[in-house]
């Protein structure tokens, strides 16, 4: 069973929950919603927290934005993450402005209202943007001495078999994970890598590529930050993927990017994130 949400010290970027007069609750499962087209996952629940059945006529949502942004009407579809225990309603919504959007969900004669926070990605690639090509380190580069590649005490060799540049050149769908299990510069550090260890088994299609997000060097005691006394500095591949922009930086780790075989980013997650949303995004590019 996949863990639905990894707890941490970060505020969930998109989560919200509310109800309507009909007793229907709409719980936002998505944690990272960006300006542009994003997948917003919502769980429908009864007032006692049990799953609510979606109407046979379908589920729709109206997204009402901040200020004078026009409302966006979206039809939903029912999805379930591989290994998941519940149905979710998926809305692929094009939301043009950052800020708090109100979401009015309708399922037959029942309705509920919740909110989702839409964020400006700055220089970080999100859905529809070409993935930056960068030569992340691989096992072959260090003669399969994984201690030089990762602070993960139990590394999966499959995560270090190819670089981002090679995956893009080969047209391979992949998941790029910038996270650290050993250098915990944020409360959520290590959580994304933990999710991917499990989700790679549940959704075996896309390749997983992990890179330490910070500059490191090998010492007699093992992998260390470079410089060893800190502060942590972003590695070249992290900067190439836009993490060095003012609104993010070293304090924004972890990040997960899901990239299709054509080299276009399909989903971007940051900070605290859920295994269900990552599994669904991986299944999208695996098809």
N, C-alpha and C positions, 0 to 999 in steps of 0.2 A: 504494500500500500504506500502510495506517495504521500508525503507530508503536505498538507494543504497550505501551510504558511510557516515560514521560518521566523521565529521571534528575534528581536534585536533591539538596539537602542535607537533605531531610526524611525521617524514618522512615516507611515504608509503614504506613498505619494498620491494614490487615487482612491483609497478605500472610503466607503461611506455606506450607511445603512439607514433606512427609514421605512415608513409604512404608509398605507392609505386607509381610508375609512373602511375598506373591505377586509382589513386585517392582513392583507398581503404585505410581506416585507421584501424589499429589493436590497441585496447585499452585494456591494461591488467587490469582486475578487481581484481584479486587475490592480497592480501596484504602480505601474508606470504608464501613463498616458501622455502622449506628446502632441504638440501642434502638428497638424497634418492628419493622415489616416492612421488610426490606431485601432486595435482590437480591444473592446471593452467587454469583460466577462462579468456577468451578474448572476448570482444565485437567488432564486425565488424561494421564499420561506413563509410558512405559516407563523402566526403569532407565538406559537410554542417552540419555534425553531426547527420544526420538521420540514422536509422538502415539500414545496407546493408544486402540484402538477401544472404544467403549462397548458394553455388552451389549445384545443385542436385547431382553432382558427389561426393560431400563431401568436407571437409576442412582438410588440413594437415598442419603440422608445422615441421620445422627443427630447433632444438635447437643446437646452436653452442657455445660451452663453452669457458672459458678462457684458456690461455696457450695451452697445447696439448691435452685437453680433446676431445674425439671423438664426432662427431655430433650425435644427437639423433633424429630420425624421428618418429613422432607420428601422428596417425589418430585422428581427432577430432570427437566429437559428439555434437549435439545441445541439450541444456538444458535450462530450465527456472525455476527460484526459485519460490516456492509457494508464490503467491501474487505478483510476479515480473511483470514488464511491458515490458520486452525485452528478446529476445533469446540471449544466450551466447554460445560460442564454448568452450567445455571442452576438455582439453588435460591432460591425466594422464601420466606424464613424469617421467622417472627415471633419475635424474640428479646427477652424482656422485661427483661433485666438487663445492665448494662454489665460489661465484663471480658473475660477470655480464655476463649473457648468452644472445646472440642474438637469436631472434625468427623470422624466416621467415615463414609467414603464406601464404598459397595458397588456393584460393577458385575458382575453375574452371580456367579461363584464367587470373584471377586477383590475385595480391599478395601485401603484405605489410610486413614491417619489424619493429619489436619493440624489447624491451629488458625486461628481468626479472632478479631480484636480487635473487640469491640462497644463503641461509644463513646456517651456521653451527649451529645445535641445541645444541651442547655441551651435557649437561646431561639432557636436557628436552626431554620427550618422544614425538616422532612424529609418523607418519604413519608407521604401522607395528611393533611397540614396545608395549610390554605388559604394561598396565596401572598400576602404583604403587597403591597398596592397602593401604589406610590410613583412619583412623576413623575421618572423618570430623564431626563437631558438628551438631546435629539435633534438631528439635523443642522439641522432647521428652526429650532430655538432660536438657533442661532449662524450663520444664513444660510449653512449648508453649509461653514463654515470648520472642517474636522475637527481642525485643530491645537488648537482650544479644547476638544475633547471627549476626546481621547485622546493618550497619549504613544506609541502604536503608530506606528512610522515608515512602515508600509504598511497604513493602515486600510482595512477593507472597508466601503464606504458602506452596505451592507445591514445592518450591525450597529447602525446609528444612525438607522434609519428610523422607529422607534416607541419609545415609552416602555413600561416595565413596566405602568403604569396603563392605557395604551391597549390593550396586548395582552390584559390581563385583561378590560377592558370589551368588546373585540371577540370574546372567546372564542377567541383564537388560541393554539395550543400554542407554547411558546417555551423557549429556553434563556437563562438570565440568567447572565452571566459577570462576576464581580468579580475583575479581574486587572489588572496593569499591566506593560506591556512596557518602560516607561521608568523607573519609580520602583521599583527592586528592593529592597524592604524585607525580603524573605525570599529564600532561595536558589531557591525554586520560582517566584518572580514571573515572569510572561510565558509560562510553560509551558502553562497552560490556554488562554490566548488563541491560542497557536500550534496547539494541538490543534484548536480550534474552527475556525480558518481552513481546515483540511483536512477536518474532519468535516462541515462545512456543505455541502461538495461531495458527499461520499459519502452523506449523509442529508439531502436538501434540504427535507424537510417543515416542521419547526419553524422559527420565526423565531429569529434570534440577536440578543440584546440585550447589548451590552457597555457597562459603565460603569467609569471609573476608581474604585477602591475608596477612594481617599484624597481629602481636600479639596485642590483645586487652584485656581490662578488663572492668567490669561494675563499674560505679561510680554513685554517687547521681545525677549527671548531665546527665547520660546516658553512652553509650559505648564510651570508650576512648582508644587511643593507649597505649600500655604498653612497656616502660614507657610513662607517659602522656606528658612529655616535649620532646619526640622524642629522637633521630631520629627513624623513623619507622623501625621495624624489622620484617622479614618474619616469618609467623606462621609456625608451624611444618609441616603442610600439604603442604605449598608452597615449603619448602625445600625438602620434600619427592618427589615432582614433578620436582626437578632440578632447581628451580628458584634461588637457592643460588650460582649457578656457577658464576664465575667472570664476564662473558660477559653479565649477566642479572641482578639479584639482585632486590632491591626494586624499582629501577627506570624503570623496564620493565613492570610494570602493565599497562593494564590488560592482562590476558591470557584466552583463551577458548580452551578446549580440547573436541573433539567429539570421543566417545568410543563405539564400537560395542558390541553386546551382548556376544561375546566370550572374551571380556576383552582386545581387541587389539585397540590401538589408531588408528583412521582413519583420523583425521585432527587436526592440531594445528594452532592457530591464536594468534598473539601477537601485542599489541599496538593498533594503529588505524586499524579498520577492517570493513568489509562491511557485511550488513545483507544478501545480495544475496548469498555470499560464505558460510556463516554459515548455511543458510536455505538449500542449496544444500547438504552440508555435513551431516546435520541432516537427510535429506530425505534418504541419502545413508544407514544409520544405521537403519532407521525406517522400511525399506522394508523387 
